[in-house]
Amino acid sequence: MTRPTPAQSVRLCGQTLRELVDRGDGDPTRVLPRFVSAIQRLLEQEELLDVGISRSGNHADTSRLLYYEPELMIVSGSAGGPWAQSAHNHGVWVATALYAGSMKQQTFRMLEQDAEGRARVELVEDVDMQPGDVCVCPPPPHDIHALESSGGYGMLVVAGGGFSPLRQYYDVARQSYNERSERDGVASSRAF
């Protein structure tokens, strides 16, 4: 049997994930073992970070769009050095899958948030990720995570549609947040 090409593997994974999310009523955490397994099969594909269309990524040296339909997107990202991203959301459920390197991911649950910039979040998961590991954040308002890599990394991000252009970045210790607009690749902040 012929091994599928990277592009074929991405398409098959995207279709499988879409079916699983539909079975979970839009929430991949309801079908978690099968959802994670489908992504892990894709991570076994060689040259995965070379597939897709180049895109502007907010927090990666290189980023590529691998698969897109209105309710499911798979992108790749990589960076060559140390990197960190504070606790933030995407406005959709999101899965982080490590392809190369190592990374720490913290996942948070929203306890309360107000319009004046106050927010309390609770740490749910603190994982030292290695290649093949997948962490899944549920749909909003619990789609909050922080990432850190002490060296280079390659990862996939699977999201429930396009990322929100307005995101919240959380200061967990100060129980606060600020919003940043990331439209047109230009970040602007509004601190409360």
JOVENMO-V238895 format. One record per residue. N is the residue number from 1. RES is the residue in three letters. PHI is phi in whole degrees, 0 to 359 (none if undefined). D_LAST is the distance of its C-alpha to the last C-alpha in Angstrom with 2 decimals. Layout:
n:N res:RES phi:PHI d_last:D_LAST
n:N res:RES phi:PHI d_last:D_LAST
This chain:
n:1 res:MET phi:none d_last:58.11
n:2 res:THR phi:283 d_last:56.00
n:3 res:ARG phi:288 d_last:52.54
n:4 res:PRO phi:295 d_last:49.87
n:5 res:THR phi:289 d_last:48.20
n:6 res:PRO phi:305 d_last:44.51
n:7 res:ALA phi:297 d_last:43.75
n:8 res:GLN phi:295 d_last:45.86
n:9 res:SER phi:296 d_last:44.14
n:10 res:VAL phi:297 d_last:40.68
n:11 res:ARG phi:299 d_last:41.92
n:12 res:LEU phi:299 d_last:43.58
n:13 res:CYS phi:297 d_last:40.51
n:14 res:GLY phi:303 d_last:38.28
n:15 res:GLN phi:295 d_last:40.82
n:16 res:THR phi:296 d_last:41.16
n:17 res:LEU phi:297 d_last:37.43
n:18 res:ARG phi:301 d_last:37.14
n:19 res:GLU phi:298 d_last:40.03
n:20 res:LEU phi:295 d_last:38.57
n:21 res:VAL phi:296 d_last:35.14
n:22 res:ASP phi:300 d_last:37.06
n:23 res:ARG phi:296 d_last:39.03
n:24 res:GLY phi:270 d_last:35.85
n:25 res:ASP phi:54 d_last:34.54
n:26 res:GLY phi:87 d_last:31.76
n:27 res:ASP phi:237 d_last:30.77
n:28 res:PRO phi:294 d_last:32.30
n:29 res:THR phi:290 d_last:31.92
n:30 res:ARG phi:280 d_last:34.66
n:31 res:VAL phi:230 d_last:37.09
n:32 res:LEU phi:305 d_last:35.74
n:33 res:PRO phi:301 d_last:39.02
n:34 res:ARG phi:289 d_last:40.38
n:35 res:PHE phi:298 d_last:37.09
n:36 res:VAL phi:298 d_last:36.76
n:37 res:SER phi:300 d_last:40.49
n:38 res:ALA phi:296 d_last:40.31
n:39 res:ILE phi:291 d_last:37.62
n:40 res:GLN phi:298 d_last:39.63
n:41 res:ARG phi:298 d_last:42.71
n:42 res:LEU phi:294 d_last:40.88
n:43 res:LEU phi:297 d_last:39.79
n:44 res:GLU phi:285 d_last:43.54
n:45 res:GLN phi:288 d_last:44.10
n:46 res:GLU phi:289 d_last:44.93
n:47 res:GLU phi:59 d_last:43.28
n:48 res:LEU phi:297 d_last:40.42
n:49 res:LEU phi:285 d_last:37.91
n:50 res:ASP phi:260 d_last:40.25
n:51 res:VAL phi:272 d_last:40.16
n:52 res:GLY phi:96 d_last:38.10
n:53 res:ILE phi:250 d_last:36.53
n:54 res:SER phi:302 d_last:34.35
n:55 res:ARG phi:218 d_last:30.75
n:56 res:SER phi:281 d_last:27.69
n:57 res:GLY phi:253 d_last:25.75
n:58 res:ASN phi:283 d_last:22.25
n:59 res:HIS phi:224 d_last:23.15
n:60 res:ALA phi:219 d_last:26.96
n:61 res:ASP phi:293 d_last:29.76
n:62 res:THR phi:226 d_last:31.57
n:63 res:SER phi:213 d_last:30.76
n:64 res:ARG phi:222 d_last:33.15
n:65 res:LEU phi:274 d_last:33.10
n:66 res:LEU phi:263 d_last:35.92
n:67 res:TYR phi:207 d_last:35.86
n:68 res:TYR phi:212 d_last:34.14
n:69 res:GLU phi:215 d_last:34.61
n:70 res:PRO phi:307 d_last:32.10
n:71 res:GLU phi:246 d_last:31.28
n:72 res:LEU phi:203 d_last:31.89
n:73 res:MET phi:222 d_last:31.13
n:74 res:ILE phi:237 d_last:32.39
n:75 res:VAL phi:233 d_last:31.22
n:76 res:SER phi:247 d_last:32.25
n:77 res:GLY phi:209 d_last:30.48
n:78 res:SER phi:210 d_last:31.72
n:79 res:ALA phi:214 d_last:30.93
n:80 res:GLY phi:264 d_last:33.36
n:81 res:GLY phi:222 d_last:31.55
n:82 res:PRO phi:302 d_last:28.96
n:83 res:TRP phi:202 d_last:25.72
n:84 res:ALA phi:213 d_last:22.59
n:85 res:GLN phi:224 d_last:19.65
n:86 res:SER phi:296 d_last:16.92
n:87 res:ALA phi:304 d_last:16.36
n:88 res:HIS phi:204 d_last:15.47
n:89 res:ASN phi:240 d_last:16.86
n:90 res:HIS phi:236 d_last:19.08
n:91 res:GLY phi:80 d_last:19.21
n:92 res:VAL phi:211 d_last:22.86
n:93 res:TRP phi:296 d_last:25.04
n:94 res:VAL phi:211 d_last:25.81
n:95 res:ALA phi:240 d_last:28.61
n:96 res:THR phi:252 d_last:28.79
n:97 res:ALA phi:233 d_last:32.42
n:98 res:LEU phi:273 d_last:33.62
n:99 res:TYR phi:259 d_last:36.54
n:100 res:ALA phi:208 d_last:37.05
n:101 res:GLY phi:83 d_last:35.80
n:102 res:SER phi:219 d_last:33.70
n:103 res:MET phi:203 d_last:30.10
n:104 res:LYS phi:255 d_last:28.06
n:105 res:GLN phi:235 d_last:25.95
n:106 res:GLN phi:247 d_last:23.83
n:107 res:THR phi:244 d_last:23.15
n:108 res:PHE phi:236 d_last:20.76
n:109 res:ARG phi:251 d_last:20.88
n:110 res:MET phi:286 d_last:17.94
n:111 res:LEU phi:262 d_last:18.46
n:112 res:GLU phi:197 d_last:15.62
n:113 res:GLN phi:210 d_last:12.21
n:114 res:ASP phi:236 d_last:10.52
n:115 res:ALA phi:284 d_last:8.60
n:116 res:GLU phi:267 d_last:6.04
n:117 res:GLY phi:94 d_last:4.94
n:118 res:ARG phi:262 d_last:8.22
n:119 res:ALA phi:206 d_last:11.12
n:120 res:ARG phi:243 d_last:14.63
n:121 res:VAL phi:236 d_last:16.91
n:122 res:GLU phi:240 d_last:20.54
n:123 res:LEU phi:293 d_last:22.59
n:124 res:VAL phi:254 d_last:25.43
n:125 res:GLU phi:212 d_last:27.21
n:126 res:ASP phi:226 d_last:27.54
n:127 res:VAL phi:238 d_last:30.15
n:128 res:ASP phi:270 d_last:31.90
n:129 res:MET phi:276 d_last:32.86
n:130 res:GLN phi:238 d_last:36.15
n:131 res:PRO phi:309 d_last:37.70
n:132 res:GLY phi:100 d_last:38.32
n:133 res:ASP phi:280 d_last:35.49
n:134 res:VAL phi:227 d_last:33.18
n:135 res:CYS phi:243 d_last:29.96
n:136 res:VAL phi:239 d_last:28.72
n:137 res:CYS phi:262 d_last:25.35
n:138 res:PRO phi:289 d_last:25.85
n:139 res:PRO phi:299 d_last:24.38
n:140 res:PRO phi:305 d_last:20.80
n:141 res:PRO phi:268 d_last:18.97
n:142 res:HIS phi:261 d_last:20.71
n:143 res:ASP phi:270 d_last:20.79
n:144 res:ILE phi:252 d_last:18.69
n:145 res:HIS phi:209 d_last:20.41
n:146 res:ALA phi:233 d_last:20.41
n:147 res:LEU phi:230 d_last:23.32
n:148 res:GLU phi:207 d_last:25.16
n:149 res:SER phi:227 d_last:28.54
n:150 res:SER phi:277 d_last:30.47
n:151 res:GLY phi:219 d_last:32.80
n:152 res:GLY phi:289 d_last:33.35
n:153 res:TYR phi:208 d_last:32.87
n:154 res:GLY phi:225 d_last:33.77
n:155 res:MET phi:215 d_last:32.11
n:156 res:LEU phi:248 d_last:32.01
n:157 res:VAL phi:238 d_last:29.07
n:158 res:VAL phi:249 d_last:30.17
n:159 res:ALA phi:228 d_last:27.70
n:160 res:GLY phi:281 d_last:28.13
n:161 res:GLY phi:104 d_last:28.02
n:162 res:GLY phi:288 d_last:25.81
n:163 res:PHE phi:293 d_last:22.38
n:164 res:SER phi:293 d_last:19.48
n:165 res:PRO phi:288 d_last:18.25
n:166 res:LEU phi:246 d_last:14.62
n:167 res:ARG phi:239 d_last:13.73
n:168 res:GLN phi:253 d_last:11.23
n:169 res:TYR phi:247 d_last:11.44
n:170 res:TYR phi:254 d_last:11.47
n:171 res:ASP phi:259 d_last:11.79
n:172 res:VAL phi:298 d_last:14.61
n:173 res:ALA phi:295 d_last:15.53
n:174 res:ARG phi:271 d_last:12.27
n:175 res:GLN phi:53 d_last:11.81
n:176 res:SER phi:217 d_last:8.28
n:177 res:TYR phi:210 d_last:7.40
n:178 res:ASN phi:226 d_last:6.12
n:179 res:GLU phi:256 d_last:8.43
n:180 res:ARG phi:229 d_last:11.32
n:181 res:SER phi:269 d_last:14.17
n:182 res:GLU phi:240 d_last:17.48
n:183 res:ARG phi:292 d_last:19.86
n:184 res:ASP phi:55 d_last:22.96
n:185 res:GLY phi:73 d_last:22.25
n:186 res:VAL phi:252 d_last:19.61
n:187 res:ALA phi:269 d_last:16.26
n:188 res:SER phi:228 d_last:13.31
n:189 res:SER phi:245 d_last:9.70
n:190 res:ARG phi:226 d_last:6.52
n:191 res:ALA phi:270 d_last:3.78
n:192 res:PHE phi:264 d_last:0.00
